Amino acid sequence: MTDTPLDISGRFNRVSRYLPSEETRLGYLFWLSRPRFWLYLGGPVIVGATYAAGSVGELFTPVTVALLAFFTVPANVFLYGINDAFDADVDEANPKKDDKEVRYRDDIWVVMAVVMSGALGGLYIFLVPPVGAQVLALWYLLAVEYSAPPLRFKTKPLLDSVSNGLYILPGVIAFTAVAGELPPTLAIAGGWLWTMGMHTFSAIPDIEPDREAGIQTTATVLGKRRTYVYCGLCWVAAAAAFATVHVLLGALLLLYPVLVFGIAFSDVDVDDAYWWYPAINTLTGMVLTLGGLWVLVFGYGG
């Protein structure tokens, strides 16, 4: 065996030899689901269940485990499958599809896999409280209409940002599954504002490809510099909202405006910085979860 990556296109680094090839059907779905971003939907389930639980036993129920399983992989196949299907033409000019992601394959097997992944989540309506079922329905609406007609939120400035609250809804659903009620309103608001900043920041590398394709987004309208400001303001507001729940939560979220303004006033290429965020967000989620577990197990005073 040579020292070169198994993928002859040069798409992936040495680690790729241990991962499925996009040339196979299952491997293609693996990469379509954006494995780097699996925890963007799955992570909030862990956080939501942790802060809703009154005991350690409530963290590991059939419902919470099932929710985590769905939102980690099938929900991502569904979400990004719809996104790529309706963006196939636009993505022809997107360089991310050349080295970080895969281009959509328009064949019946892929369509069936995406539809079945979405249908699987519909079963959870019978497993969560009525309020959780309503939030799940909202998640489906946003997940589909972010990319698909007639609403296609991703092509409407500001609505593209606001609609990305869909990423914190799995955490809200998990919270309702454990506690039987919604999380604090300001916690939901803080999470929603965080997703707005994160989505718009992730759109900065796509500004030129989107403009070439004639697509308007919050980032294309604002331009790079003002988009940095927009993201910073969203994240400051998110930190303020979380601070009303607990001051330490607000302090943790201040990491994001500090980072975005640091990137804006440095020589760091935003195209590179964008790929730091799966790790940054995972670490932030880990700290949130560990904080919740500490309170659950030891109480505030330890």
TORKOL-942761 format. One line per field, with one value per residue (C-alpha): residue in one letter; chain; z, x, y. Coordinates in steps of 0.5 Angstrom, whole numbers, plus 500, padded with zeros to 3 digits. Example, Ala and Ser with C-alpha at 12.3 -4.5 7.8 and 13.67 -1.06 7.14 Angstrom:
// TORKOL-942761
code = A_S
unit = A_A
w = 516_514
u = 525_527
v = 491_498
This chain:
// TORKOL-942761
code = M_T_D_T_P_L_D_I_S_G_R_F_N_R_V_S_R_Y_L_P_S_E_E_T_R_L_G_Y_L_F_W_L_S_R_P_R_F_W_L_Y_L_G_G_P_V_I_V_G_A_T_Y_A_A_G_S_V_G_E_L_F_T_P_V_T_V_A_L_L_A_F_F_T_V_P_A_N_V_F_L_Y_G_I_N_D_A_F_D_A_D_V_D_E_A_N_P_K_K_D_D_K_E_V_R_Y_R_D_D_I_W_V_V_M_A_V_V_M_S_G_A_L_G_G_L_Y_I_F_L_V_P_P_V_G_A_Q_V_L_A_L_W_Y_L_L_A_V_E_Y_S_A_P_P_L_R_F_K_T_K_P_L_L_D_S_V_S_N_G_L_Y_I_L_P_G_V_I_A_F_T_A_V_A_G_E_L_P_P_T_L_A_I_A_G_G_W_L_W_T_M_G_M_H_T_F_S_A_I_P_D_I_E_P_D_R_E_A_G_I_Q_T_T_A_T_V_L_G_K_R_R_T_Y_V_Y_C_G_L_C_W_V_A_A_A_A_A_F_A_T_V_H_V_L_L_G_A_L_L_L_L_Y_P_V_L_V_F_G_I_A_F_S_D_V_D_V_D_D_A_Y_W_W_Y_P_A_I_N_T_L_T_G_M_V_L_T_L_G_G_L_W_V_L_V_F_G_Y_G_G
unit = A_A_A_A_A_A_A_A_A_A_A_A_A_A_A_A_A_A_A_A_A_A_A_A_A_A_A_A_A_A_A_A_A_A_A_A_A_A_A_A_A_A_A_A_A_A_A_A_A_A_A_A_A_A_A_A_A_A_A_A_A_A_A_A_A_A_A_A_A_A_A_A_A_A_A_A_A_A_A_A_A_A_A_A_A_A_A_A_A_A_A_A_A_A_A_A_A_A_A_A_A_A_A_A_A_A_A_A_A_A_A_A_A_A_A_A_A_A_A_A_A_A_A_A_A_A_A_A_A_A_A_A_A_A_A_A_A_A_A_A_A_A_A_A_A_A_A_A_A_A_A_A_A_A_A_A_A_A_A_A_A_A_A_A_A_A_A_A_A_A_A_A_A_A_A_A_A_A_A_A_A_A_A_A_A_A_A_A_A_A_A_A_A_A_A_A_A_A_A_A_A_A_A_A_A_A_A_A_A_A_A_A_A_A_A_A_A_A_A_A_A_A_A_A_A_A_A_A_A_A_A_A_A_A_A_A_A_A_A_A_A_A_A_A_A_A_A_A_A_A_A_A_A_A_A_A_A_A_A_A_A_A_A_A_A_A_A_A_A_A_A_A_A_A_A_A_A_A_A_A_A_A_A_A_A_A_A_A_A_A_A_A_A_A_A_A_A_A_A_A_A_A
w = 500_498_503_499_501_498_495_488_487_493_497_504_508_511_515_509_509_515_513_507_500_497_491_495_496_504_503_499_504_510_506_504_512_513_519_521_523_526_533_530_531_536_541_543_544_550_552_553_556_561_563_564_568_575_576_572_570_566_562_559_557_551_548_549_546_540_539_540_535_530_530_530_523_520_521_518_511_511_512_508_502_501_501_496_492_491_491_485_480_485_488_481_483_490_492_498_494_491_497_504_501_496_490_490_486_483_483_486_491_494_494_497_503_504_504_509_514_514_515_521_525_524_529_535_535_539_543_546_550_545_546_544_538_536_536_532_527_527_526_520_517_517_515_509_507_508_502_498_495_496_501_500_506_504_499_503_507_514_514_512_518_523_520_522_529_527_530_537_536_537_544_546_544_548_554_553_553_560_563_560_558_554_557_559_554_554_554_547_545_547_543_537_537_537_531_527_528_527_520_518_519_515_509_509_505_500_499_492_489_491_488_482_482_483_490_496_503_509_508_500_502_508_505_509_514_516_516_522_525_525_527_533_535_535_539_544_544_545_551_554_554_557_562_565_566_569_569_567_561_558_560_556_550_550_547_540_539_541_536_530_532_533_526_523_525_523_517_518_512_514_509_514_520_518_519_526_528_529_534_537_538_540_546_548_548_552_557_557_558_564_567_567_570_575_578_577_580_586_586_585_591_589
u = 500_503_503_498_491_486_482_485_482_486_480_481_488_491_485_481_483_480_473_468_469_465_465_460_453_454_460_457_451_456_460_453_451_457_460_464_458_454_454_451_444_446_450_444_440_446_446_438_437_443_440_433_435_433_437_443_438_434_439_439_432_430_427_434_438_433_433_441_441_437_439_447_446_439_437_443_442_435_437_444_440_435_440_444_439_436_443_446_446_449_454_458_461_462_470_468_465_472_475_471_464_461_457_450_448_441_439_433_437_440_433_430_435_434_426_427_432_426_421_424_424_417_416_418_412_409_415_415_410_405_410_416_412_410_417_419_414_417_424_422_419_425_429_425_424_431_433_426_421_416_420_427_429_437_436_432_437_436_431_436_440_433_431_437_435_433_440_438_431_434_436_429_426_430_429_421_422_426_422_415_416_420_427_427_425_431_435_432_433_440_441_437_441_448_445_444_451_454_450_452_459_459_456_462_466_460_460_463_460_453_454_456_450_446_443_442_444_445_452_452_448_452_459_465_466_459_458_463_459_453_455_459_452_448_453_453_446_446_451_447_441_444_447_440_440_446_452_457_453_453_461_462_458_463_468_464_464_472_473_470_473_479_479_476_482_487_490_487_483_476_476_480_477_471_473_476_468_466_472_470_463_464_469_463_458_462_463_456_455_460_457_450_453_457_450_446_451_454_450_452_456_460
v = 500_507_513_517_517_512_517_518_525_528_530_527_527_520_519_518_511_509_512_510_512_517_512_507_509_508_512_518_518_519_525_528_528_533_528_534_538_532_535_541_537_531_536_540_533_532_539_539_533_534_541_538_532_531_525_521_516_521_522_515_513_510_516_521_515_515_522_523_517_520_527_525_522_521_528_530_526_529_536_536_532_537_542_539_537_544_547_542_548_553_548_548_554_553_551_547_542_540_539_539_536_532_534_532_525_525_518_515_511_518_521_514_515_522_521_515_519_524_519_516_522_523_517_521_525_519_519_526_530_534_541_537_534_541_543_537_539_546_543_539_546_550_544_543_550_553_550_548_552_555_559_557_561_561_565_571_576_575_570_565_567_567_560_557_556_549_547_548_545_538_541_544_537_533_538_537_529_529_535_535_542_548_550_557_562_566_560_558_566_565_559_562_568_563_559_566_568_561_561_568_567_560_564_568_564_563_570_570_564_566_573_569_565_571_568_573_572_576_575_577_583_586_584_581_586_588_581_580_586_582_576_579_583_576_573_578_578_571_571_576_572_566_570_571_564_563_568_563_561_568_568_562_565_571_567_567_575_575_570_573_580_577_574_580_584_579_576_570_567_566_560_557_560_557_550_551_552_544_543_550_548_541_544_549_544_539_545_546_539_538_544_541_534_538_541_535_530_535_541_548_548_541
